Amino acid sequence: MTESGSRWRIIVDQDSCIGSGVCVGDLPHRFRIIDDRSQPVDGEIGADEEVLAAADSCPREAIRVVDVATGEVLAPLD
């Protein structure tokens, strides 16, 4: 469970991303495709459980979600 006031950073590894568009299809308000690669719409967001699910569903695990305050990687989980 996440704290409501948490801030998260969304990072997409451009070398790993294959531009499948799964994240964009699931969360078009959080991700977009630019030059055949996913990009976060906003680099820093309020806590959003759907973003964790998108990171976990990425076929290349190219999306990383990090807690801004602690640096803890929230997704993808090993």
VOLO-930145 format. One record per atom (N, C-alpha, C): residue number from 1; residue in one letter; atom name; x negated, z negated, y negated. Coordinates in steps of 0.02 Angstrom, whole numbers, plus 32768, in hexadecimal, padded with zeros to 4 digits. Atoms other than C-alpha are relative to their C-alpha. Layout:
// VOLO-930145
<NUM, "a", "CA", <X, Z, Y>>;
...
END
This chain:
// VOLO-930145
<1, "m", "N", <7FD6, 8000, 803B>>;
<1, "m", "CA", <8000, 8000, 8000>>;
<1, "m", "C", <7FD4, 8000, 7FC2>>;
<2, "t", "N", <8028, 7FFA, 803C>>;
<2, "t", "CA", <7FC3, 8025, 7F51>>;
<2, "t", "C", <801F, 7FD7, 7FC8>>;
<3, "e", "N", <7FE8, 8024, 803A>>;
<3, "e", "CA", <7FD0, 7FC5, 7EB0>>;
<3, "e", "C", <801C, 8032, 7FCE>>;
<4, "s", "N", <7FDD, 7FD1, 802C>>;
<4, "s", "CA", <8047, 8014, 7E32>>;
<4, "s", "C", <7FD6, 8014, 7FC3>>;
<5, "g", "N", <8028, 7FEF, 803A>>;
<5, "g", "CA", <7FC8, 800F, 7DA3>>;
<5, "g", "C", <7FBF, 8023, 800F>>;
<6, "s", "N", <803F, 7FE0, 7FEB>>;
<6, "s", "CA", <7F3D, 8061, 7E06>>;
<6, "s", "C", <7FF9, 8046, 7FE2>>;
<7, "r", "N", <800F, 7FBB, 8016>>;
<7, "r", "CA", <7EE9, 80FE, 7DC4>>;
<7, "r", "C", <7FD4, 801F, 8036>>;
<8, "w", "N", <8025, 7FDC, 7FCC>>;
<8, "w", "CA", <7EA9, 817E, 7E3F>>;
<8, "w", "C", <7FE2, 8040, 7FE4>>;
<9, "r", "N", <8021, 7FC1, 8011>>;
<9, "r", "CA", <7E30, 820F, 7E2D>>;
<9, "r", "C", <8008, 802F, 803C>>;
<10, "i", "N", <7FFA, 7FCC, 7FCC>>;
<10, "i", "CA", <7E53, 82AF, 7E8E>>;
<10, "i", "C", <7FC4, 802E, 7FF9>>;
<11, "i", "N", <803B, 7FD5, 7FFF>>;
<11, "i", "CA", <7DB8, 8312, 7EBF>>;
<11, "i", "C", <8009, 8033, 8037>>;
<12, "v", "N", <7FFD, 7FCC, 7FCD>>;
<12, "v", "CA", <7DBB, 83B9, 7F19>>;
<12, "v", "C", <7FBA, 801E, 8007>>;
<13, "d", "N", <8042, 7FE4, 7FF1>>;
<13, "d", "CA", <7D18, 83ED, 7F6B>>;
<13, "d", "C", <8006, 804C, 8004>>;
<14, "q", "N", <7FF9, 7FB7, 8004>>;
<14, "q", "CA", <7D0B, 84A4, 7F39>>;
<14, "q", "C", <7FDB, 8024, 8037>>;
<15, "d", "N", <8025, 7FE1, 7FC9>>;
<15, "d", "CA", <7C8E, 84C9, 7FC3>>;
<15, "d", "C", <8027, 7FFC, 8042>>;
<16, "s", "N", <7FDA, 800A, 7FC2>>;
<16, "s", "CA", <7D04, 8487, 804A>>;
<16, "s", "C", <8045, 8022, 7FFD>>;
<17, "c", "N", <7FBC, 7FE5, 8008>>;
<17, "c", "CA", <7DAA, 84C8, 8003>>;
<17, "c", "C", <8002, 8049, 8015>>;
<18, "i", "N", <7FF7, 7FBA, 7FEB>>;
<18, "i", "CA", <7DE8, 8568, 8055>>;
<18, "i", "C", <803C, 801F, 7FDD>>;
<19, "g", "N", <7FC7, 7FE5, 8026>>;
<19, "g", "CA", <7E7C, 857D, 7FDF>>;
<19, "g", "C", <803E, 800D, 802A>>;
<20, "s", "N", <7FC6, 7FF5, 7FD4>>;
<20, "s", "CA", <7EFE, 856D, 8068>>;
<20, "s", "C", <8042, 7FF7, 7FDB>>;
<21, "g", "N", <7FC4, 800B, 8028>>;
<21, "g", "CA", <7F7C, 8530, 7FE7>>;
<21, "g", "C", <8030, 7FCC, 801C>>;
<22, "v", "N", <7FD5, 8035, 7FE4>>;
<22, "v", "CA", <7FC2, 84A4, 8054>>;
<22, "v", "C", <8010, 7FCC, 7FCB>>;
<23, "c", "N", <7FF6, 8033, 8034>>;
<23, "c", "CA", <7FA9, 8428, 7FC6>>;
<23, "c", "C", <802E, 8019, 7FC9>>;
<24, "v", "N", <7FD6, 7FE4, 8035>>;
<24, "v", "CA", <7FF9, 849C, 7F47>>;
<24, "v", "C", <8048, 8006, 8018>>;
<25, "g", "N", <7FBD, 7FFB, 7FE4>>;
<25, "g", "CA", <808D, 84BB, 7FB9>>;
<25, "g", "C", <8023, 7FBD, 8003>>;
<26, "d", "N", <7FE4, 8043, 7FFB>>;
<26, "d", "CA", <80A6, 8401, 7FD2>>;
<26, "d", "C", <800A, 7FDF, 7FBC>>;
<27, "l", "N", <7FFF, 8022, 8042>>;
<27, "l", "CA", <8080, 83C7, 7F20>>;
<27, "l", "C", <7FEB, 802F, 7FC8>>;
<28, "p", "N", <8013, 7FD1, 8034>>;
<28, "p", "CA", <8083, 8455, 7EA1>>;
<28, "p", "C", <7FF6, 7FDF, 7FBB>>;
<29, "h", "N", <800C, 8023, 8040>>;
<29, "h", "CA", <8086, 83D5, 7E13>>;
<29, "h", "C", <7FBD, 7FDC, 8000>>;
<30, "r", "N", <8041, 8022, 7FFB>>;
<30, "r", "CA", <7FE0, 838C, 7E51>>;
<30, "r", "C", <7FC6, 8030, 800C>>;
<31, "f", "N", <8035, 7FD1, 7FEE>>;
<31, "f", "CA", <7F7E, 8425, 7E8E>>;
<31, "f", "C", <8013, 8047, 7FEC>>;
<32, "r", "N", <7FF7, 7FB9, 800E>>;
<32, "r", "CA", <7F67, 84DC, 7E5F>>;
<32, "r", "C", <7FC6, 8026, 801E>>;
<33, "i", "N", <8036, 7FD6, 7FE6>>;
<33, "i", "CA", <7EFF, 856C, 7EA2>>;
<33, "i", "C", <7FE3, 8027, 7FC6>>;
<34, "i", "N", <8026, 7FDB, 8032>>;
<34, "i", "CA", <7E7B, 85B3, 7E2E>>;
<34, "i", "C", <7FC4, 801E, 8022>>;
<35, "d", "N", <8038, 7FDC, 7FE0>>;
<35, "d", "CA", <7DFE, 8636, 7E69>>;
<35, "d", "C", <7FFD, 7FF0, 804B>>;
<36, "d", "N", <7FFA, 800A, 7FB8>>;
<36, "d", "CA", <7E3B, 861F, 7F1D>>;
<36, "d", "C", <7FEC, 7FBB, 8019>>;
<37, "r", "N", <8010, 8045, 7FED>>;
<37, "r", "CA", <7E17, 8564, 7F1D>>;
<37, "r", "C", <8031, 7FD1, 7FDE>>;
<38, "s", "N", <7FD3, 8033, 801D>>;
<38, "s", "CA", <7E84, 84CB, 7F00>>;
<38, "s", "C", <7FDD, 7FDB, 7FC8>>;
<39, "q", "N", <8017, 8029, 8038>>;
<39, "q", "CA", <7E71, 846A, 7E5F>>;
<39, "q", "C", <8036, 7FCC, 7FF3>>;
<40, "p", "N", <7FCD, 8030, 8015>>;
<40, "p", "CA", <7EC8, 83C9, 7E2C>>;
<40, "p", "C", <801B, 8014, 7FBC>>;
<41, "v", "N", <7FE3, 7FF4, 8042>>;
<41, "v", "CA", <7F42, 83E2, 7D9C>>;
<41, "v", "C", <7FE5, 7FCC, 7FCF>>;
<42, "d", "N", <801C, 8036, 8028>>;
<42, "d", "CA", <7F07, 8339, 7D59>>;
<42, "d", "C", <7FCB, 7FDE, 802B>>;
<43, "g", "N", <8036, 801F, 7FDB>>;
<43, "g", "CA", <7E61, 82ED, 7D8D>>;
<43, "g", "C", <800C, 7FB6, 800E>>;
<44, "e", "N", <7FF2, 8047, 7FF7>>;
<44, "e", "CA", <7EA1, 823C, 7D78>>;
<44, "e", "C", <804B, 7FF6, 7FFA>>;
<45, "i", "N", <7FB7, 800A, 7FFD>>;
<45, "i", "CA", <7F51, 8202, 7DA4>>;
<45, "i", "C", <8010, 7FB7, 800E>>;
<46, "g", "N", <7FE8, 8041, 7FE8>>;
<46, "g", "CA", <7FB7, 8166, 7DC0>>;
<46, "g", "C", <8007, 8004, 804B>>;
<47, "a", "N", <7FFA, 8002, 7FB8>>;
<47, "a", "CA", <7FC6, 8130, 7E74>>;
<47, "a", "C", <803B, 802A, 8017>>;
<48, "d", "N", <7FCC, 7FD2, 7FE6>>;
<48, "d", "CA", <8029, 81B3, 7ED7>>;
<48, "d", "C", <7FF3, 800A, 804A>>;
<49, "e", "N", <8008, 7FFD, 7FB7>>;
<49, "e", "CA", <803C, 81A0, 7F93>>;
<49, "e", "C", <8001, 8047, 801B>>;
<50, "e", "N", <7FFC, 7FBB, 7FE9>>;
<50, "e", "CA", <8066, 8259, 7FA3>>;
<50, "e", "C", <7FBC, 8023, 7FFD>>;
<51, "v", "N", <8043, 7FE2, 8007>>;
<51, "v", "CA", <7FB7, 8286, 7F69>>;
<51, "v", "C", <7FD4, 7FEC, 803C>>;
<52, "l", "N", <8024, 8016, 7FC4>>;
<52, "l", "CA", <7F6F, 821F, 7FF9>>;
<52, "l", "C", <8013, 802B, 803B>>;
<53, "a", "N", <7FE8, 7FD6, 7FC9>>;
<53, "a", "CA", <7FDA, 8282, 8072>>;
<53, "a", "C", <7FE4, 8047, 7FFA>>;
<54, "a", "N", <801B, 7FBD, 800B>>;
<54, "a", "CA", <7FA0, 8326, 8024>>;
<54, "a", "C", <7FB6, 8002, 8013>>;
<55, "a", "N", <8047, 8003, 7FEF>>;
<55, "a", "CA", <7EEA, 82F1, 8036>>;
<55, "a", "C", <7FF7, 7FFE, 804C>>;
<56, "d", "N", <8005, 8005, 7FB7>>;
<56, "d", "CA", <7F07, 82C3, 80EC>>;
<56, "d", "C", <8016, 8040, 8023>>;
<57, "s", "N", <7FE9, 7FC2, 7FE0>>;
<57, "s", "CA", <7F5E, 8369, 810F>>;
<57, "s", "C", <7FD4, 803C, 7FF1>>;
<58, "c", "N", <802D, 7FC9, 8010>>;
<58, "c", "CA", <7ED4, 83D5, 80C4>>;
<58, "c", "C", <7FDA, 8015, 803F>>;
<59, "p", "N", <8021, 7FEA, 7FC2>>;
<59, "p", "CA", <7E91, 8440, 8153>>;
<59, "p", "C", <7FB4, 7FF8, 8001>>;
<60, "r", "N", <8049, 8007, 8004>>;
<60, "r", "CA", <7DDD, 842E, 8115>>;
<60, "r", "C", <7FEB, 7FBC, 7FE5>>;
<61, "e", "N", <800F, 8041, 801E>>;
<61, "e", "CA", <7DE9, 837B, 80D1>>;
<61, "e", "C", <7FDA, 8008, 7FBF>>;
<62, "a", "N", <8023, 7FF1, 803F>>;
<62, "a", "CA", <7DB4, 83C3, 8029>>;
<62, "a", "C", <8019, 7FD5, 7FC7>>;
<63, "i", "N", <7FE3, 802A, 8035>>;
<63, "i", "CA", <7E23, 834D, 7FC3>>;
<63, "i", "C", <7FED, 7FB8, 800C>>;
<64, "r", "N", <8011, 8048, 7FFD>>;
<64, "r", "CA", <7DE2, 829F, 7F9F>>;
<64, "r", "C", <8024, 7FDC, 7FC8>>;
<65, "v", "N", <7FDD, 802A, 8031>>;
<65, "v", "CA", <7E46, 8218, 7F48>>;
<65, "v", "C", <7FDA, 7FBE, 7FFC>>;
<66, "v", "N", <802B, 803A, 800B>>;
<66, "v", "CA", <7DE2, 818A, 7EFB>>;
<66, "v", "C", <8022, 7FD2, 7FCE>>;
<67, "d", "N", <7FE7, 8032, 802F>>;
<67, "d", "CA", <7E1D, 80E9, 7EA8>>;
<67, "d", "C", <7FCE, 7FFC, 7FC6>>;
<68, "v", "N", <802C, 7FFE, 803A>>;
<68, "v", "CA", <7DD7, 80F3, 7DF7>>;
<68, "v", "C", <7FDE, 7FBD, 7FF4>>;
<69, "a", "N", <801B, 8042, 800F>>;
<69, "a", "CA", <7DBE, 8037, 7DE3>>;
<69, "a", "C", <7FCB, 7FEA, 8032>>;
<70, "t", "N", <802B, 801B, 7FCC>>;
<70, "t", "CA", <7D68, 8015, 7E89>>;
<70, "t", "C", <7FD0, 8033, 801F>>;
<71, "g", "N", <8028, 7FCD, 7FE0>>;
<71, "g", "CA", <7D1F, 80BC, 7EC0>>;
<71, "g", "C", <8010, 800A, 8049>>;
<72, "e", "N", <7FED, 7FFB, 7FB9>>;
<72, "e", "CA", <7D74, 80A5, 7F69>>;
<72, "e", "C", <8020, 8043, 800E>>;
<73, "v", "N", <7FE1, 7FC1, 7FEA>>;
<73, "v", "CA", <7D9C, 8147, 7FC3>>;
<73, "v", "C", <8040, 7FEE, 8025>>;
<74, "l", "N", <7FBE, 800F, 7FE4>>;
<74, "l", "CA", <7E56, 813F, 7FEA>>;
<74, "l", "C", <8016, 8035, 8033>>;
<75, "a", "N", <7FF0, 7FC9, 7FD2>>;
<75, "a", "CA", <7E63, 81E7, 8043>>;
<75, "a", "C", <7FCC, 8036, 7FF7>>;
<76, "p", "N", <7FE6, 8008, 7FBD>>;
<76, "p", "CA", <7E3A, 823A, 80B1>>;
<76, "p", "C", <7FDE, 7FC5, 8022>>;
<77, "l", "N", <801C, 8037, 7FDA>>;
<77, "l", "CA", <7E20, 81AB, 8127>>;
<77, "l", "C", <7FE3, 801B, 8041>>;
<78, "d", "N", <8020, 7FEA, 7FC1>>;
<78, "d", "CA", <7DAB, 81C0, 81BB>>;
<78, "d", "C", <8027, 7FEC, 803C>>;
END
